[in-house]
Every structure is written in structure tokens, then in C-alpha cells.
């Protein structure tokens, strides 16, 4: 484990912590009127963290097998860089499509709000809240490119399997830290924190589509520029 790897993973985890499932839904849950049921928030965030940990383990195992297979194939560097360039351009194009789709769906949070009212009230139960966590995580896991990038870094670091599991678990905990901090603040200072949570909720509701497009597009631009630079400097 190097400092660069740790810093990169922390940065990616903090980006992931601002997603719909890891921050916006917890904020909606925290805005439920009345006394905060801390156990319900813990059940939601715990389910999200465990889900991503399991997905990460599966991806690391698959990435390790894929890297081994690719390493056995003798492919010249130029075709690889051209493939990287094409991949970057495709990701940039995908960012526009994801942003447009998110904008079309931005006006329909009613189902999530109804789930919130039911699961956070006395009439609901933790099972429905855990179901909400699984649905939210499953729907966005394919678009959480920072997490996929982090899994790639971990798989490529050639760590012992015990350390790999620890790093993935720590990553998933960091993903939930902003929501945990807001929950603790809500418990400690209900009246003072609610206006702040409402402003965050309003901002994410207005800008979630653009944030998704910027995140995916930024990753695509980075991949494209890296491939173009290498091809320009060393075209053979």
C-alpha cells in the first residue's frame, strides 16, 4: 500500500459518498418529521455498505482473473492505447446520455418519498428500509464509475487477500461517512440542522443530473487525454 494509492481511494470514496443512494436518500430519511430513528438510518447505510463490499469482492476476483488473462496475451502498446482512446470517447458520450436520462427522471421522486414515510414511521419496519437500500444501490452501481475505478486500483495493487478485504471494507465505510456525520448532527441539533439538510436536498434535486454527467465525463476525459498524450509522445 502506497500513500498515492490510499489518497486516490479516499478521494474516490468521497466522490461516491455524494451519490443518490449514499447521500441524497439518507438526507431524505433525515428530513422525516419527528424523532429520528437512528436504528433505521444505521440499517439503511449498513445495507448499502455491505452490498457494495460484496460487489467489490466479486469485482476484484473478476478483475484479478481478467488481468492475469490479459497479461498472458502479447498485444502491442499502440493498439492498447487506441482502444483506451476509443473507450474514453465512449465514456464521454455516455456522460451526456446519462445526464439527459437523469434530467428526464428528475421530477419523479414520489415513490422514494412514500417509501421514506412508511419505513421511517412507526408503521414501517427495517426490512422495507433495507429493501430500499438494496434497490438504490443496485440501480446506481453500474454508474458509480469512481467505485469501479477504485476496484481496479485495488485489484492492480497485488495486495494479500486479507488486506484487499480490509481496504474494500474501509472504502465502503468512508462512502457512508458524510451521511453518518449528518445523522449525528441531526440527533444533536435537530432544529438547527434541518434547514441545512433541506438546502442540501434541494441542491442535489436540482443538480443531480449535471453532477452525474460531470463525474462520468471527467473520467472519460482523463482516459482520453492519457491515451492521446502517450500516443503523441510515443507513437510506436
N, C-alpha and C positions, 0 to 999 in steps of 0.2 A: 504494500500500500504506500503510495507516494502522496505528498501534500497536494500536488496538482490534481490527482485523481479524487482525493477527498473533497477538495474545493469544488471540482466540477460536479460531483454527485450532490453536494449540498445545494449548489446553485440550481441544478435540475430539479431537485426535490422541492425547493421553494417555489419554482415555477409551477410544478404540479400541484402544489398546495393551494393555488388560486383557481383551480378548475371548478366547474359546476358542481361536481359531486363532493369535492373536498372542502369547498368554502361556501358557495352560494346556498346549497341546500342546508348546511349547518346554520348559516345565518338566518334562513327562513325558519328553521326549527327554534332558534334562539329568540326570534321575534314573536313566538306564540304567547298570547296574553296569559297572565297569571304566573304562578310559581314555576320556576324552571325545574324540570325533572332531569337532573344531572345523569341519572342512570340511562335514560333514553338517548341522550347525546352520546354517552360512552358506548352504548350498544351500536349506534349508527357508525361512529368513527372507528370502533373496533372492527366492525364488519368490513368496512372499506379497506382498512389496513391489512386485515387477514386475506381478503380477496386479492389485493394487489401483490401481497407477499407470495401467495400461491401461484399467481400468474407469472411473477418474476422468476420463481424457481423453475417452472416449466420452460420459460423462455431462455433462461441461462443454460439449461440442459440441452435445449434445441440449438441454441447459438453455438455452444461448445462443439456439438456434433457437426454443425454446418461449417464452422471454422476449420475443423480437422479435415473435412472433405475437400474444402476449397484449397487448403494448404497442400494437399496431395496433387492438385491439378497445376500444371505448368502453363500459366496464362501470361503473356507479355504485359508489361505495365501499361502500355498505351491503350489497349482495348479496355482494361480495367478503369482507367481514368475517363475514357469516353463513356463507359457505362455509368460511372459516377456522375458525369456531367448531365447525361440524359435523366438520371434519377433526380438530380437536383431540380432540373427544369420541370419534371413531372410533379414534384412536391410543391413547387411554386404555383403551378396551375391548380393543384389540389387545394391550396390555401384559398384561392378565390372561390372555388366551388363550395368549400366548407363554410366560408363566410356568408355566401349567398344563401345556403341552406339554413344556417343558423338564424339569419335575419328573417327568413320566411317563417320560422318556428318561434320567433321571439315573443310573439303575442299570445302564446298558449301555455301558460304555467298553471292553469286551473287544476289539473289532475294532481300535480305535486302539492299544491296548496291544500287540496282536500285531504291528501294523504297526511300532510303535516298536522292538520286539525285533528284527524282521527287518532294518529299514533301518539301525539303529544298530550292528548286529553286523557281523562280517567277512563273513558270508554274504549280506548285502544289498548294495544299490547306491544311489547318489544318485538314480537315476531314480525308484525307488519312493518315496523321501522327497519328491521334488518332486511326485509324484502326490498324496501325502498333503496337501501344502501346497495344491495346487490344489483338491482336494476340500473341505478345511476352509474355504478362503476362499470358494469358490463357494456352499457351503451357508449361510454366515452373512452374505454380502454384503447380502442383502435386509433383514436385521435390524440391520445396523450403521448405525442412523439418525444417529449423530454424523458418520459419513463422508459420508452423503448430505447432511446439513446443511452440512458443510464444502464440498462440491462446489457447493452452492447459493450459499454466500457467495463462493466464488472466481468463479463464473460471473457473479454480480451485481456484482462489483467492477470489471468492464470493464477487465481487465488485458490487456497485449500478450500474444500467444500464447506468446512465449518465456518471459515471466515466469509465465504460467499453468502452463506445463510445469514450471518450476523450483519453484514453490510446491507443486504436486502431488507432485513427487518428494521435496521436503523433508518434506511431510506424511507420506508413506509411510515415510521413514526414521525420523521421530520415533515412528511407530507401533511400530517394532521396537526402539527404544532400551532399554526395560526388559528385554526378552529378551536383547539383546546384553550388557547390564550383568550379568545373572545368569550368562550363559555365561562371561564374562571372570572373574567371581568364582569360578565352578566350576573353571575352569582354574587359577586362582591358589591357591585354598584348598579343595581337594576335601572333606576330612573336616569342616571347619568349616562349609561352606556347605550340604552335603547335608541336615542336619536342618531348616534354614531353608526350603530348597526343598520339602521334604516337607510342612512346615506350610502353605506357600502352596498346594501341590497339594491338600491335604486341605480347606482353606478354600474354594477355588474349587469343588471337587467337591461340597461341602455347600451352597454358596450361589449357584452359577451361575444357577439358575433365578430366584431372587429378584433378583439383580443385573440380569439381563436385563429383568425386569418393572419394576424401579425406573427403569432408564435410559429405556426406551420410554415408560413412564408419565410420567416427569418432562418429557420433550419434549412429550407431549400436553397436560400441564397448562399448560406455558408457552405453547403455541399458543392454548389455550382462554382462559387469563386475558388474554392480549394482545388477542384479538378481543373478549372481553366488556368489557374496560376501554375500548377505543376506541368500542364501540357505546354504552356508558353515558355517556361524556363527550360524544361527537359522534354522536348517533343519526340524523342526516340525511345 
